[in-house]
Amino acid sequence: MATFLQTELEEIAKYITKMELRNETVSQKSIAWHLDHDLRVIVRVCTALTDSDLSAYRINFSFIRTLVFIQNKFPRGKARAPKQVTPKDVITQNELETRLAKAYELVEKVETLQPNANFKHHIFGLLNLRQTKKFLRIHTRHHLAIVQDIEKAES
């Protein structure tokens, strides 16, 4: 069974060998940084979903979330990664591969969760399972688009 981030995780795996590429006209950060950040987000969010209290979920409205979800994208350069998911200065290929394996494992686990599994986003508020999956798709595709633009600029 394919998971909701299967295609995106496969694409991340392909870019690990190009992790050293960087182009400051596209991003101040390297491909390694974008991959590591995204994998950290996936692991942290999936863990939060898995450990969440189903009874804690309450429907809530967020204008910013609604806007992002309708557009299916984040604007570039408008937000900063929280400290918990900010990569360190030196990122190794082994670390990326280990984090990717963990992401695959957790994404598979998320597929078995109840609809009220939830995650509290620092801007979007409390997200249920469906909303969190959408957030992770948009977030991962956002960083993969930057990675693709870095690769194109360096070709």
N, C-alpha and C positions, 0 to 999 in steps of 0.2 A: 504494500500500500504506500503510495507517495504521500509525503507529509506536505503541509502547507508552505514550507520554505525549501522544499527539495531542490527545485531549480536554482534558487538563489544560493544555497549552500554549495551546490556543485560548481557554480560560477566562482564563488569565493575560493574554492579549492584550486581552480585553474589559475587564479591570480597570485597564489602564494609564491610561485616561482619568480614572479615579477615584483616582489615585495619591495625591492630597493628603489624602484623607479619613483621619481618625484618631478614635478614641474610646478614651480611657484606661481606661474601665471594661471594655473588651474586651481591649485590648493597649496597652502603653506605646509601641508603634511604629506608624507609619503604614502604609497599604496599600502605599505605595511601598517601604518597608523590607521588608515580607514578600515582595513580588514580586521585589525585587532579591536578597534573600537566597536565595530558592528558585532563581532563575535561576543565581546564582553556584554553588550546590550542583550543579545539573544539569550545568553546563558543566565544573566541576572533576571531578566523578565520571565523567562520560562521557569526558573526556580521560584520566583515570587508567585506565579500562577499555581504551581504545584503545591506550594505551602500555604496558599490563601485560605481564609475563612469564608466559605460559601455564603454564610448568613450575613456577612459584612457588606455584600454588594448592594448598592442602592443606585438606581438610575439617576444620573446627573447630567446637566447640560454644560457644554463648553463651546463657546463660539469659535475659538481658535481650532479646537479639535474638529468641529463640524466643517470648517473651511478647509483644513488640511485633508480630511477624509473625502470631501467632495472633489477636490483637485487631485487627489491621489499623489501628492508630492509635497515635499518640504521646500521652502525657499532656501537657496544656497546662502551660506554665510550669515544667517540671521540668528542662529542659536549656538550656544556653547555646551559642550558635553559636560555633564555632571562629573565631579571628581571620581566617583565610584566606577565610572566606565571610561575614564581617560587613560589611554595607554601610557606606559613609561617611555623614556627616551630611546632605549634600546629594545628592539623586538626581534626575537629569533624565529627562524622558520619552525623550529621544534615547538615553540610556544603557540604559534598560529595553528599548527597541525593538532596539537593537544586540545586547544580551545575549540577547533572545528569539530573534533570527535565528540567533545562534550556537548556542543550545540546540536549535533545530529541526534545524540541520545535524548536530550531534553525535549527537542521538538517532537520527537516520536512520542514521548510521554505525554506531552500537551494534548495530543490527539485523543487521549482517553479521558480528559477532564470534563467535568460538568460545566454547563453554560454559565453558571454564576461564579466560576473560578475568576479571580480578579487580580488586578495589578494597579497600583497607584502611580500614575505618571506625574512628574513634577510640574508639568504645564497643563496637561489634558485632564487631570483628575482621575477618578476611579474608572477603570476600564474593565468590562467583562471579557470573557474568553473571545468572543467574536471580534470585539473592538480591539483587543490586544493583538490578535492575529493580524488584523488589518494594519495596526500601527507597526508591527514588526516587518510586514511586507513593504510598507511605504519606506520605513527607515532603512531597511537593507537595500532596497532598490535605489534609494537616494545615494547611499555610499558607493554602491556598485557603479552608478552613473559617473560619479566623480573619478573612480578608479579607471573606468573606460576612457574618460577624457584625459586623464594623466597619461595613460598608455598611448592614446592617439597623438598627443602632443609630443611625446618622446619618440615616435616612430619616424 
